[in-house]
Amino acid sequence: QLYTVDAPTDGEDHDNSFRVGGKRITPELLAEALRTLPEEKRNAVMLYYFHDMSDADIAKLYNGDHYAYRRNGDRRTSSLETLKQFLEERANDDETSEW
């Protein structure tokens, strides 16, 4: 499970999505996008962005290989491009966007 969504308790309809470039990105869509990545790339993204690990620390997890440090940055960069394309294709246009 990549995300949790708490149900509103005050009777209001809370929107947990965020808006980027006129597109509405929901937590569910972001989780779906992450699941499309191969495990190694998904792990690189998750460790870097969600666990605040440095490339050097992540490289240690990949057997401490000298080239792992550089490959991690490459994995993350290509993963972000893949995520961006996935989200651009599937996100809903946000007519209430303030952008």
Secondary structure as the mmCIF struct_conf table of DSSP 4:
data_model
#
loop_
_struct_conf.conf_type_id
_struct_conf.id
_struct_conf.beg_label_comp_id
_struct_conf.beg_label_asym_id
_struct_conf.beg_label_seq_id
_struct_conf.end_label_comp_id
_struct_conf.end_label_asym_id
_struct_conf.end_label_seq_id
HELX_LH_PP_P HELX_LH_PP_P1 ASP A 6 PRO A 8
BEND BEND1 THR A 9 GLY A 11
STRN STRN1 PHE A 18 VAL A 20
TURN_TY1_P TURN_TY1_P1 GLY A 21 GLY A 22
STRN STRN2 LYS A 23 ILE A 25
HELX_RH_AL_P HELX_RH_AL_P1 PRO A 27 ARG A 35
TURN_TY1_P TURN_TY1_P2 THR A 36 THR A 36
BEND BEND2 LEU A 37 LEU A 37
HELX_RH_AL_P HELX_RH_AL_P2 GLU A 39 VAL A 45
HELX_RH_PI_P HELX_RH_PI_P1 MET A 46 PHE A 50
BEND BEND3 HIS A 51 HIS A 51
HELX_RH_AL_P HELX_RH_AL_P3 ASP A 55 LEU A 61
TURN_TY1_P TURN_TY1_P3 TYR A 62 GLY A 64
TURN_TY1_P TURN_TY1_P4 HIS A 66 TYR A 67
HELX_RH_AL_P HELX_RH_AL_P4 ALA A 68 ARG A 90
BEND BEND4 ALA A 91 ALA A 91
STRN STRN3 ASN A 92 ASP A 93
TURN_TY1_P TURN_TY1_P5 GLU A 95 THR A 96
#
